[in-house]
């Protein structure tokens, strides 16, 4: 949770700038005068609890950081953070595990916003084959395990393309969520031993693809996947807000057949 000296004003300004909005843009969207918004950001006025939540909603601030805004403004947090194994999360986790199981025989993962593995279905074993034990020690970071030379990387046929896709996605999430851990992870994965960014990725010749595919060596053949990312649309719990479900769909009939008999 990010905290900033000087009350909520600097945090509100930081989130507005992160969203690339001017004070005028935000004032129009949130129906707040630019003068009042300026006073809030500079600390000349103190926002009410409702105003903090109102502006945070228009700035699409993650729930954890909304709590930080409330604390900085002198109010108690309103969004709870439930333990994954606690009673409050039990029905949701049961439903999510049902989704994971229902996606078999195709791989599916449940990860948090820092890309740490929370759960997976049995079909996900096809993604962990050959990964060194040290990369599978909890907490398992999915990106490290995917891109490390001791991880999934040697099996990825289109490694440079897939790595570029993951780094772009990570950079975008770091910008949107404002998590320093994601900035650090992006810096780590951008250099050795994960790869070299000096050689740009060029589109492969042939039939254009509608999305970046994950192409994996598997036995004597190859598996090709498309990934689908899902998140809860109306969370009111910090833990739930930070969970993401990533499912892998077969991109061709050969992969579908191979996984059906795996």
Buried (B, 14 or more C-beta within 10 A) or exposed (E): BBEBEEBBBBBBBBBBEBBEBEBEBBBEEBEBEBEBBBBBBEEEBBBEEEBBBBBBEBBEBBBBBBBBBBBBBEBEBEBEBBEBEEEBBEEBBEEBBEBBEEBBBBBBBBBBBBBBBBBBBEBBEBBBEEBEEEBEEEEBBBBBBBBBEBBBBEBBBBBBBBBBBBBEBBBEBBBBBBBEEBBEBBEBBBEEEBBEEEEEBEEEEEEEEEEBBBBBBBEEEBBBBBBEEBEBEEBEBBBBBBBBBBBBBBBBEEBBEBBEEB
